[in-house]
Amino acid sequence: MKFAITLEQDEDGFIIVSCPALPGCHSQGKTKEEAITNIEEAIRGYIASKRKHGEPLPLTEVEEVEVAV
């Protein structure tokens, strides 16, 4: 499965990473690479927990919009 993620650098220099398709699925790392590795683990854990409890994964749809600036 593929999931879109967002990465932001916080004021302490850590990379905060989230998976918008999976509410509450967030992680962080000291580097971009570490943050991505950590969110991959968080996503696997999120999916495993949903399956264990018989809960469906949230349905999400991604659209692109063009904005003139």
mmCIF file of the N, C-alpha and C atoms, coordinates in Angstrom:
data_MODEL
# 
_entry.id   MODEL 
# 
loop_
_atom_site.group_PDB 
_atom_site.id 
_atom_site.type_symbol 
_atom_site.label_atom_id 
_atom_site.label_alt_id 
_atom_site.label_comp_id 
_atom_site.label_asym_id 
_atom_site.label_entity_id 
_atom_site.label_seq_id 
_atom_site.pdbx_PDB_ins_code 
_atom_site.Cartn_x 
_atom_site.Cartn_y 
_atom_site.Cartn_z 
_atom_site.occupancy 
_atom_site.B_iso_or_equiv 
_atom_site.pdbx_formal_charge 
_atom_site.auth_seq_id 
_atom_site.auth_comp_id 
_atom_site.auth_asym_id 
_atom_site.auth_atom_id 
_atom_site.pdbx_PDB_model_num 
ATOM 1   N N  . MET A 1 1  ? 0.838   -1.173 0.000  1.00 0.00 ? 1  MET A N  1 
ATOM 2   C CA . MET A 1 1  ? 0.000   0.000  0.000  1.00 0.00 ? 1  MET A CA 1 
ATOM 3   C C  . MET A 1 1  ? 0.887   1.242  0.000  1.00 0.00 ? 1  MET A C  1 
ATOM 4   N N  . LYS A 1 2  ? 0.408   2.291  -0.613 1.00 0.00 ? 2  LYS A N  1 
ATOM 5   C CA . LYS A 1 2  ? 1.125   3.557  -0.616 1.00 0.00 ? 2  LYS A CA 1 
ATOM 6   C C  . LYS A 1 2  ? 0.287   4.598  0.111  1.00 0.00 ? 2  LYS A C  1 
ATOM 7   N N  . PHE A 1 3  ? 0.953   5.428  0.902  1.00 0.00 ? 3  PHE A N  1 
ATOM 8   C CA . PHE A 1 3  ? 0.296   6.496  1.637  1.00 0.00 ? 3  PHE A CA 1 
ATOM 9   C C  . PHE A 1 3  ? 1.083   7.785  1.446  1.00 0.00 ? 3  PHE A C  1 
ATOM 10  N N  . ALA A 1 4  ? 0.370   8.879  1.277  1.00 0.00 ? 4  ALA A N  1 
ATOM 11  C CA . ALA A 1 4  ? 1.016   10.192 1.242  1.00 0.00 ? 4  ALA A CA 1 
ATOM 12  C C  . ALA A 1 4  ? 1.361   10.586 2.671  1.00 0.00 ? 4  ALA A C  1 
ATOM 13  N N  . ILE A 1 5  ? 2.492   11.245 2.833  1.00 0.00 ? 5  ILE A N  1 
ATOM 14  C CA . ILE A 1 5  ? 2.894   11.734 4.152  1.00 0.00 ? 5  ILE A CA 1 
ATOM 15  C C  . ILE A 1 5  ? 3.268   13.206 4.035  1.00 0.00 ? 5  ILE A C  1 
ATOM 16  N N  . THR A 1 6  ? 3.213   13.902 5.154  1.00 0.00 ? 6  THR A N  1 
ATOM 17  C CA . THR A 1 6  ? 3.671   15.288 5.202  1.00 0.00 ? 6  THR A CA 1 
ATOM 18  C C  . THR A 1 6  ? 4.840   15.370 6.168  1.00 0.00 ? 6  THR A C  1 
ATOM 19  N N  . LEU A 1 7  ? 5.798   16.217 5.844  1.00 0.00 ? 7  LEU A N  1 
ATOM 20  C CA . LEU A 1 7  ? 6.968   16.422 6.698  1.00 0.00 ? 7  LEU A CA 1 
ATOM 21  C C  . LEU A 1 7  ? 7.107   17.908 6.991  1.00 0.00 ? 7  LEU A C  1 
ATOM 22  N N  . GLU A 1 8  ? 7.351   18.224 8.254  1.00 0.00 ? 8  GLU A N  1 
ATOM 23  C CA . GLU A 1 8  ? 7.576   19.609 8.674  1.00 0.00 ? 8  GLU A CA 1 
ATOM 24  C C  . GLU A 1 8  ? 8.718   19.625 9.677  1.00 0.00 ? 8  GLU A C  1 
ATOM 25  N N  . GLN A 1 9  ? 9.523   20.655 9.612  1.00 0.00 ? 9  GLN A N  1 
ATOM 26  C CA . GLN A 1 9  ? 10.597  20.793 10.598 1.00 0.00 ? 9  GLN A CA 1 
ATOM 27  C C  . GLN A 1 9  ? 10.098  21.672 11.739 1.00 0.00 ? 9  GLN A C  1 
ATOM 28  N N  . ASP A 1 10 ? 10.257  21.196 12.986 1.00 0.00 ? 10 ASP A N  1 
ATOM 29  C CA . ASP A 1 10 ? 9.813   21.991 14.132 1.00 0.00 ? 10 ASP A CA 1 
ATOM 30  C C  . ASP A 1 10 ? 10.917  22.941 14.584 1.00 0.00 ? 10 ASP A C  1 
ATOM 31  N N  . GLU A 1 11 ? 10.612  23.739 15.599 1.00 0.00 ? 11 GLU A N  1 
ATOM 32  C CA . GLU A 1 11 ? 11.556  24.763 16.056 1.00 0.00 ? 11 GLU A CA 1 
ATOM 33  C C  . GLU A 1 11 ? 12.825  24.181 16.673 1.00 0.00 ? 11 GLU A C  1 
ATOM 34  N N  . ASP A 1 12 ? 12.783  22.893 17.070 1.00 0.00 ? 12 ASP A N  1 
ATOM 35  C CA . ASP A 1 12 ? 13.961  22.240 17.636 1.00 0.00 ? 12 ASP A CA 1 
ATOM 36  C C  . ASP A 1 12 ? 14.783  21.502 16.581 1.00 0.00 ? 12 ASP A C  1 
ATOM 37  N N  . GLY A 1 13 ? 14.342  21.570 15.316 1.00 0.00 ? 13 GLY A N  1 
ATOM 38  C CA . GLY A 1 13 ? 15.070  20.924 14.238 1.00 0.00 ? 13 GLY A CA 1 
ATOM 39  C C  . GLY A 1 13 ? 14.614  19.509 13.924 1.00 0.00 ? 13 GLY A C  1 
ATOM 40  N N  . PHE A 1 14 ? 13.667  18.971 14.700 1.00 0.00 ? 14 PHE A N  1 
ATOM 41  C CA . PHE A 1 14 ? 13.157  17.637 14.422 1.00 0.00 ? 14 PHE A CA 1 
ATOM 42  C C  . PHE A 1 14 ? 12.226  17.678 13.213 1.00 0.00 ? 14 PHE A C  1 
ATOM 43  N N  . ILE A 1 15 ? 12.147  16.569 12.505 1.00 0.00 ? 15 ILE A N  1 
ATOM 44  C CA . ILE A 1 15 ? 11.228  16.433 11.386 1.00 0.00 ? 15 ILE A CA 1 
ATOM 45  C C  . ILE A 1 15 ? 9.978   15.735 11.913 1.00 0.00 ? 15 ILE A C  1 
ATOM 46  N N  . ILE A 1 16 ? 8.848   16.417 11.820 1.00 0.00 ? 16 ILE A N  1 
ATOM 47  C CA . ILE A 1 16 ? 7.559   15.872 12.238 1.00 0.00 ? 16 ILE A CA 1 
ATOM 48  C C  . ILE A 1 16 ? 6.882   15.336 10.988 1.00 0.00 ? 16 ILE A C  1 
ATOM 49  N N  . VAL A 1 17 ? 6.438   14.103 11.049 1.00 0.00 ? 17 VAL A N  1 
ATOM 50  C CA . VAL A 1 17 ? 5.844   13.461 9.877  1.00 0.00 ? 17 VAL A CA 1 
ATOM 51  C C  . VAL A 1 17 ? 4.479   12.901 10.243 1.00 0.00 ? 17 VAL A C  1 
ATOM 52  N N  . SER A 1 18 ? 3.529   13.081 9.321  1.00 0.00 ? 18 SER A N  1 
ATOM 53  C CA . SER A 1 18 ? 2.160   12.625 9.534  1.00 0.00 ? 18 SER A CA 1 
ATOM 54  C C  . SER A 1 18 ? 1.656   11.916 8.293  1.00 0.00 ? 18 SER A C  1 
ATOM 55  N N  . CYS A 1 19 ? 0.676   11.054 8.496  1.00 0.00 ? 19 CYS A N  1 
ATOM 56  C CA . CYS A 1 19 ? -0.011  10.390 7.394  1.00 0.00 ? 19 CYS A CA 1 
ATOM 57  C C  . CYS A 1 19 ? -1.466  10.856 7.437  1.00 0.00 ? 19 CYS A C  1 
ATOM 58  N N  . PRO A 1 20 ? -1.823  11.866 6.636  1.00 0.00 ? 20 PRO A N  1 
ATOM 59  C CA . PRO A 1 20 ? -3.171  12.425 6.704  1.00 0.00 ? 20 PRO A CA 1 
ATOM 60  C C  . PRO A 1 20 ? -4.291  11.410 6.470  1.00 0.00 ? 20 PRO A C  1 
ATOM 61  N N  . ALA A 1 21 ? -4.022  10.348 5.726  1.00 0.00 ? 21 ALA A N  1 
ATOM 62  C CA . ALA A 1 21 ? -5.048  9.344  5.450  1.00 0.00 ? 21 ALA A CA 1 
ATOM 63  C C  . ALA A 1 21 ? -5.385  8.502  6.672  1.00 0.00 ? 21 ALA A C  1 
ATOM 64  N N  . LEU A 1 22 ? -4.503  8.511  7.673  1.00 0.00 ? 22 LEU A N  1 
ATOM 65  C CA . LEU A 1 22 ? -4.698  7.702  8.873  1.00 0.00 ? 22 LEU A CA 1 
ATOM 66  C C  . LEU A 1 22 ? -4.725  8.636  10.083 1.00 0.00 ? 22 LEU A C  1 
ATOM 67  N N  . PRO A 1 23 ? -5.904  9.070  10.501 1.00 0.00 ? 23 PRO A N  1 
ATOM 68  C CA . PRO A 1 23 ? -6.015  10.039 11.595 1.00 0.00 ? 23 PRO A CA 1 
ATOM 69  C C  . PRO A 1 23 ? -5.237  9.612  12.843 1.00 0.00 ? 23 PRO A C  1 
ATOM 70  N N  . GLY A 1 24 ? -4.426  10.520 13.343 1.00 0.00 ? 24 GLY A N  1 
ATOM 71  C CA . GLY A 1 24 ? -3.644  10.251 14.545 1.00 0.00 ? 24 GLY A CA 1 
ATOM 72  C C  . GLY A 1 24 ? -2.333  9.539  14.301 1.00 0.00 ? 24 GLY A C  1 
ATOM 73  N N  . CYS A 1 25 ? -2.010  9.258  13.046 1.00 0.00 ? 25 CYS A N  1 
ATOM 74  C CA . CYS A 1 25 ? -0.777  8.539  12.719 1.00 0.00 ? 25 CYS A CA 1 
ATOM 75  C C  . CYS A 1 25 ? 0.336   9.556  12.448 1.00 0.00 ? 25 CYS A C  1 
ATOM 76  N N  . HIS A 1 26 ? 1.188   9.758  13.453 1.00 0.00 ? 26 HIS A N  1 
ATOM 77  C CA . HIS A 1 26 ? 2.261   10.741 13.390 1.00 0.00 ? 26 HIS A CA 1 
ATOM 78  C C  . HIS A 1 26 ? 3.545   10.120 13.938 1.00 0.00 ? 26 HIS A C  1 
ATOM 79  N N  . SER A 1 27 ? 4.670   10.708 13.571 1.00 0.00 ? 27 SER A N  1 
ATOM 80  C CA . SER A 1 27 ? 5.950   10.311 14.145 1.00 0.00 ? 27 SER A CA 1 
ATOM 81  C C  . SER A 1 27 ? 6.918   11.470 13.969 1.00 0.00 ? 27 SER A C  1 
ATOM 82  N N  . GLN A 1 28 ? 8.171   11.226 14.282 1.00 0.00 ? 28 GLN A N  1 
ATOM 83  C CA . GLN A 1 28 ? 9.196   12.261 14.138 1.00 0.00 ? 28 GLN A CA 1 
ATOM 84  C C  . GLN A 1 28 ? 10.557  11.605 14.002 1.00 0.00 ? 28 GLN A C  1 
ATOM 85  N N  . GLY A 1 29 ? 11.538  12.397 13.665 1.00 0.00 ? 29 GLY A N  1 
ATOM 86  C CA . GLY A 1 29 ? 12.908  11.914 13.587 1.00 0.00 ? 29 GLY A CA 1 
ATOM 87  C C  . GLY A 1 29 ? 13.869  13.081 13.577 1.00 0.00 ? 29 GLY A C  1 
ATOM 88  N N  . LYS A 1 30 ? 15.123  12.790 13.860 1.00 0.00 ? 30 LYS A N  1 
ATOM 89  C CA . LYS A 1 30 ? 16.159  13.830 13.840 1.00 0.00 ? 30 LYS A CA 1 
ATOM 90  C C  . LYS A 1 30 ? 16.529  14.212 12.415 1.00 0.00 ? 30 LYS A C  1 
ATOM 91  N N  . THR A 1 31 ? 16.317  13.269 11.477 1.00 0.00 ? 31 THR A N  1 
ATOM 92  C CA . THR A 1 31 ? 16.588  13.511 10.061 1.00 0.00 ? 31 THR A CA 1 
ATOM 93  C C  . THR A 1 31 ? 15.357  13.108 9.255  1.00 0.00 ? 31 THR A C  1 
ATOM 94  N N  . LYS A 1 32 ? 15.325  13.534 8.005  1.00 0.00 ? 32 LYS A N  1 
ATOM 95  C CA . LYS A 1 32 ? 14.223  13.154 7.119  1.00 0.00 ? 32 LYS A CA 1 
ATOM 96  C C  . LYS A 1 32 ? 14.153  11.635 6.986  1.00 0.00 ? 32 LYS A C  1 
ATOM 97  N N  . GLU A 1 33 ? 15.299  11.010 6.815  1.00 0.00 ? 33 GLU A N  1 
ATOM 98  C CA . GLU A 1 33 ? 15.341  9.559  6.646  1.00 0.00 ? 33 GLU A CA 1 
ATOM 99  C C  . GLU A 1 33 ? 14.806  8.844  7.884  1.00 0.00 ? 33 GLU A C  1 
ATOM 100 N N  . GLU A 1 34 ? 15.217  9.306  9.062  1.00 0.00 ? 34 GLU A N  1 
ATOM 101 C CA . GLU A 1 34 ? 14.748  8.695  10.305 1.00 0.00 ? 34 GLU A CA 1 
ATOM 102 C C  . GLU A 1 34 ? 13.242  8.901  10.465 1.00 0.00 ? 34 GLU A C  1 
ATOM 103 N N  . ALA A 1 35 ? 12.756  10.087 10.129 1.00 0.00 ? 35 ALA A N  1 
ATOM 104 C CA . ALA A 1 35 ? 11.326  10.364 10.241 1.00 0.00 ? 35 ALA A CA 1 
ATOM 105 C C  . ALA A 1 35 ? 10.518  9.460  9.315  1.00 0.00 ? 35 ALA A C  1 
ATOM 106 N N  . ILE A 1 36 ? 11.000  9.258  8.102  1.00 0.00 ? 36 ILE A N  1 
ATOM 107 C CA . ILE A 1 36 ? 10.294  8.393  7.149  1.00 0.00 ? 36 ILE A CA 1 
ATOM 108 C C  . ILE A 1 36 ? 10.295  6.953  7.637  1.00 0.00 ? 36 ILE A C  1 
ATOM 109 N N  . THR A 1 37 ? 11.424  6.474  8.132  1.00 0.00 ? 37 THR A N  1 
ATOM 110 C CA . THR A 1 37 ? 11.478  5.121  8.694  1.00 0.00 ? 37 THR A CA 1 
ATOM 111 C C  . THR A 1 37 ? 10.486  4.988  9.843  1.00 0.00 ? 37 THR A C  1 
ATOM 112 N N  . ASN A 1 38 ? 10.421  6.004  10.701 1.00 0.00 ? 38 ASN A N  1 
ATOM 113 C CA . ASN A 1 38 ? 9.524   5.959  11.854 1.00 0.00 ? 38 ASN A CA 1 
ATOM 114 C C  . ASN A 1 38 ? 8.056   5.997  11.449 1.00 0.00 ? 38 ASN A C  1 
ATOM 115 N N  . ILE A 1 39 ? 7.697   6.790  10.417 1.00 0.00 ? 39 ILE A N  1 
ATOM 116 C CA . ILE A 1 39 ? 6.289   6.834  10.006 1.00 0.00 ? 39 ILE A CA 1 
ATOM 117 C C  . ILE A 1 39 ? 5.908   5.533  9.308  1.00 0.00 ? 39 ILE A C  1 
ATOM 118 N N  . GLU A 1 40 ? 6.838   4.901  8.617  1.00 0.00 ? 40 GLU A N  1 
ATOM 119 C CA . GLU A 1 40 ? 6.543   3.596  8.015  1.00 0.00 ? 40 GLU A CA 1 
ATOM 120 C C  . GLU A 1 40 ? 6.172   2.598  9.106  1.00 0.00 ? 40 GLU A C  1 
ATOM 121 N N  . GLU A 1 41 ? 6.921   2.608  10.200 1.00 0.00 ? 41 GLU A N  1 
ATOM 122 C CA . GLU A 1 41 ? 6.626   1.729  11.335 1.00 0.00 ? 41 GLU A CA 1 
ATOM 123 C C  . GLU A 1 41 ? 5.279   2.095  11.965 1.00 0.00 ? 41 GLU A C  1 
ATOM 124 N N  . ALA A 1 42 ? 5.015   3.390  12.095 1.00 0.00 ? 42 ALA A N  1 
ATOM 125 C CA . ALA A 1 42 ? 3.744   3.838  12.673 1.00 0.00 ? 42 ALA A CA 1 
ATOM 126 C C  . ALA A 1 42 ? 2.564   3.427  11.794 1.00 0.00 ? 42 ALA A C  1 
ATOM 127 N N  . ILE A 1 43 ? 2.718   3.517  10.481 1.00 0.00 ? 43 ILE A N  1 
ATOM 128 C CA . ILE A 1 43 ? 1.653   3.115  9.557  1.00 0.00 ? 43 ILE A CA 1 
ATOM 129 C C  . ILE A 1 43 ? 1.394   1.621  9.674  1.00 0.00 ? 43 ILE A C  1 
ATOM 130 N N  . ARG A 1 44 ? 2.459   0.825  9.713  1.00 0.00 ? 44 ARG A N  1 
ATOM 131 C CA . ARG A 1 44 ? 2.279   -0.626 9.870  1.00 0.00 ? 44 ARG A CA 1 
ATOM 132 C C  . ARG A 1 44 ? 1.549   -0.936 11.177 1.00 0.00 ? 44 ARG A C  1 
ATOM 133 N N  . GLY A 1 45 ? 1.921   -0.262 12.261 1.00 0.00 ? 45 GLY A N  1 
ATOM 134 C CA . GLY A 1 45 ? 1.267   -0.466 13.548 1.00 0.00 ? 45 GLY A CA 1 
ATOM 135 C C  . GLY A 1 45 ? -0.188  -0.041 13.524 1.00 0.00 ? 45 GLY A C  1 
ATOM 136 N N  . TYR A 1 46 ? -0.484  1.068  12.876 1.00 0.00 ? 46 TYR A N  1 
ATOM 137 C CA . TYR A 1 46 ? -1.854  1.571  12.755 1.00 0.00 ? 46 TYR A CA 1 
ATOM 138 C C  . TYR A 1 46 ? -2.727  0.537  12.046 1.00 0.00 ? 46 TYR A C  1 
ATOM 139 N N  . ILE A 1 47 ? -2.237  0.049  10.902 1.00 0.00 ? 47 ILE A N  1 
ATOM 140 C CA . ILE A 1 47 ? -2.998  -0.930 10.120 1.00 0.00 ? 47 ILE A CA 1 
ATOM 141 C C  . ILE A 1 47 ? -3.169  -2.225 10.902 1.00 0.00 ? 47 ILE A C  1 
ATOM 142 N N  . ALA A 1 48 ? -2.120  -2.695 11.553 1.00 0.00 ? 48 ALA A N  1 
ATOM 143 C CA . ALA A 1 48 ? -2.202  -3.927 12.348 1.00 0.00 ? 48 ALA A CA 1 
ATOM 144 C C  . ALA A 1 48 ? -3.231  -3.782 13.462 1.00 0.00 ? 48 ALA A C  1 
ATOM 145 N N  . SER A 1 49 ? -3.268  -2.636 14.115 1.00 0.00 ? 49 SER A N  1 
ATOM 146 C CA . SER A 1 49 ? -4.226  -2.403 15.196 1.00 0.00 ? 49 SER A CA 1 
ATOM 147 C C  . SER A 1 49 ? -5.656  -2.405 14.668 1.00 0.00 ? 49 SER A C  1 
ATOM 148 N N  . LYS A 1 50 ? -5.880  -1.744 13.541 1.00 0.00 ? 50 LYS A N  1 
ATOM 149 C CA . LYS A 1 50 ? -7.222  -1.721 12.947 1.00 0.00 ? 50 LYS A CA 1 
ATOM 150 C C  . LYS A 1 50 ? -7.671  -3.139 12.594 1.00 0.00 ? 50 LYS A C  1 
ATOM 151 N N  . ARG A 1 51 ? -6.785  -3.918 11.981 1.00 0.00 ? 51 ARG A N  1 
ATOM 152 C CA . ARG A 1 51 ? -7.132  -5.294 11.601 1.00 0.00 ? 51 ARG A CA 1 
ATOM 153 C C  . ARG A 1 51 ? -7.394  -6.155 12.825 1.00 0.00 ? 51 ARG A C  1 
ATOM 154 N N  . LYS A 1 52 ? -6.570  -6.007 13.857 1.00 0.00 ? 52 LYS A N  1 
ATOM 155 C CA . LYS A 1 52 ? -6.729  -6.789 15.085 1.00 0.00 ? 52 LYS A CA 1 
ATOM 156 C C  . LYS A 1 52 ? -8.095  -6.550 15.717 1.00 0.00 ? 52 LYS A C  1 
ATOM 157 N N  . HIS A 1 53 ? -8.574  -5.318 15.647 1.00 0.00 ? 53 HIS A N  1 
ATOM 158 C CA . HIS A 1 53 ? -9.853  -4.966 16.252 1.00 0.00 ? 53 HIS A CA 1 
ATOM 159 C C  . HIS A 1 53 ? -11.019 -5.041 15.266 1.00 0.00 ? 53 HIS A C  1 
ATOM 160 N N  . GLY A 1 54 ? -10.763 -5.541 14.055 1.00 0.00 ? 54 GLY A N  1 
ATOM 161 C CA . GLY A 1 54 ? -11.815 -5.694 13.057 1.00 0.00 ? 54 GLY A CA 1 
ATOM 162 C C  . GLY A 1 54 ? -12.374 -4.377 12.550 1.00 0.00 ? 54 GLY A C  1 
ATOM 163 N N  . GLU A 1 55 ? -11.580 -3.330 12.630 1.00 0.00 ? 55 GLU A N  1 
ATOM 164 C CA . GLU A 1 55 ? -12.028 -2.008 12.197 1.00 0.00 ? 55 GLU A CA 1 
ATOM 165 C C  . GLU A 1 55 ? -11.542 -1.734 10.774 1.00 0.00 ? 55 GLU A C  1 
ATOM 166 N N  . PRO A 1 56 ? -12.369 -1.095 9.966  1.00 0.00 ? 56 PRO A N  1 
ATOM 167 C CA . PRO A 1 56 ? -11.939 -0.773 8.599  1.00 0.00 ? 56 PRO A CA 1 
ATOM 168 C C  . PRO A 1 56 ? -10.951 0.389  8.597  1.00 0.00 ? 56 PRO A C  1 
ATOM 169 N N  . LEU A 1 57 ? -10.132 0.420  7.576  1.00 0.00 ? 57 LEU A N  1 
ATOM 170 C CA . LEU A 1 57 ? -9.247  1.569  7.390  1.00 0.00 ? 57 LEU A CA 1 
ATOM 171 C C  . LEU A 1 57 ? -10.083 2.735  6.873  1.00 0.00 ? 57 LEU A C  1 
ATOM 172 N N  . PRO A 1 58 ? -9.732  3.952  7.251  1.00 0.00 ? 58 PRO A N  1 
ATOM 173 C CA . PRO A 1 58 ? -10.475 5.109  6.751  1.00 0.00 ? 58 PRO A CA 1 
ATOM 174 C C  . PRO A 1 58 ? -10.350 5.204  5.229  1.00 0.00 ? 58 PRO A C  1 
ATOM 175 N N  . LEU A 1 59 ? -11.420 5.612  4.590  1.00 0.00 ? 59 LEU A N  1 
ATOM 176 C CA . LEU A 1 59 ? -11.383 5.832  3.148  1.00 0.00 ? 59 LEU A CA 1 
ATOM 177 C C  . LEU A 1 59 ? -10.958 7.268  2.896  1.00 0.00 ? 59 LEU A C  1 
ATOM 178 N N  . THR A 1 60 ? -9.986  7.434  2.032  1.00 0.00 ? 60 THR A N  1 
ATOM 179 C CA . THR A 1 60 ? -9.533  8.779  1.690  1.00 0.00 ? 60 THR A CA 1 
ATOM 180 C C  . THR A 1 60 ? -9.427  8.904  0.186  1.00 0.00 ? 60 THR A C  1 
ATOM 181 N N  . GLU A 1 61 ? -9.505  10.109 -0.268 1.00 0.00 ? 61 GLU A N  1 
ATOM 182 C CA . GLU A 1 61 ? -9.373  10.397 -1.690 1.00 0.00 ? 61 GLU A CA 1 
ATOM 183 C C  . GLU A 1 61 ? -8.431  11.579 -1.841 1.00 0.00 ? 61 GLU A C  1 
ATOM 184 N N  . VAL A 1 62 ? -7.525  11.477 -2.779 1.00 0.00 ? 62 VAL A N  1 
ATOM 185 C CA . VAL A 1 62 ? -6.567  12.556 -3.011 1.00 0.00 ? 62 VAL A CA 1 
ATOM 186 C C  . VAL A 1 62 ? -6.906  13.232 -4.331 1.00 0.00 ? 62 VAL A C  1 
ATOM 187 N N  . GLU A 1 63 ? -7.006  14.527 -4.292 1.00 0.00 ? 63 GLU A N  1 
ATOM 188 C CA . GLU A 1 63 ? -7.248  15.333 -5.487 1.00 0.00 ? 63 GLU A CA 1 
ATOM 189 C C  . GLU A 1 63 ? -6.154  16.388 -5.574 1.00 0.00 ? 63 GLU A C  1 
ATOM 190 N N  . GLU A 1 64 ? -5.809  16.770 -6.768 1.00 0.00 ? 64 GLU A N  1 
ATOM 191 C CA . GLU A 1 64 ? -4.872  17.866 -6.963 1.00 0.00 ? 64 GLU A CA 1 
ATOM 192 C C  . GLU A 1 64 ? -5.648  19.076 -7.451 1.00 0.00 ? 64 GLU A C  1 
ATOM 193 N N  . VAL A 1 65 ? -5.281  20.229 -6.952 1.00 0.00 ? 65 VAL A N  1 
ATOM 194 C CA . VAL A 1 65 ? -5.890  21.467 -7.419 1.00 0.00 ? 65 VAL A CA 1 
ATOM 195 C C  . VAL A 1 65 ? -4.790  22.397 -7.901 1.00 0.00 ? 65 VAL A C  1 
ATOM 196 N N  . GLU A 1 66 ? -5.114  23.190 -8.881 1.00 0.00 ? 66 GLU A N  1 
ATOM 197 C CA . GLU A 1 66 ? -4.163  24.169 -9.394 1.00 0.00 ? 66 GLU A CA 1 
ATOM 198 C C  . GLU A 1 66 ? -4.573  25.536 -8.883 1.00 0.00 ? 66 GLU A C  1 
ATOM 199 N N  . VAL A 1 67 ? -3.623  26.259 -8.339 1.00 0.00 ? 67 VAL A N  1 
ATOM 200 C CA . VAL A 1 67 ? -3.890  27.575 -7.778 1.00 0.00 ? 67 VAL A CA 1 
ATOM 201 C C  . VAL A 1 67 ? -2.971  28.591 -8.449 1.00 0.00 ? 67 VAL A C  1 
ATOM 202 N N  . ALA A 1 68 ? -3.553  29.628 -8.987 1.00 0.00 ? 68 ALA A N  1 
ATOM 203 C CA . ALA A 1 68 ? -2.751  30.698 -9.583 1.00 0.00 ? 68 ALA A CA 1 
ATOM 204 C C  . ALA A 1 68 ? -2.295  31.636 -8.476 1.00 0.00 ? 68 ALA A C  1 
ATOM 205 N N  . VAL A 1 69 ? -1.010  31.971 -8.486 1.00 0.00 ? 69 VAL A N  1 
ATOM 206 C CA . VAL A 1 69 ? -0.487  32.907 -7.483 1.00 0.00 ? 69 VAL A CA 1 
ATOM 207 C C  . VAL A 1 69 ? 0.280   34.028 -8.153 1.00 0.00 ? 69 VAL A C  1 
# 
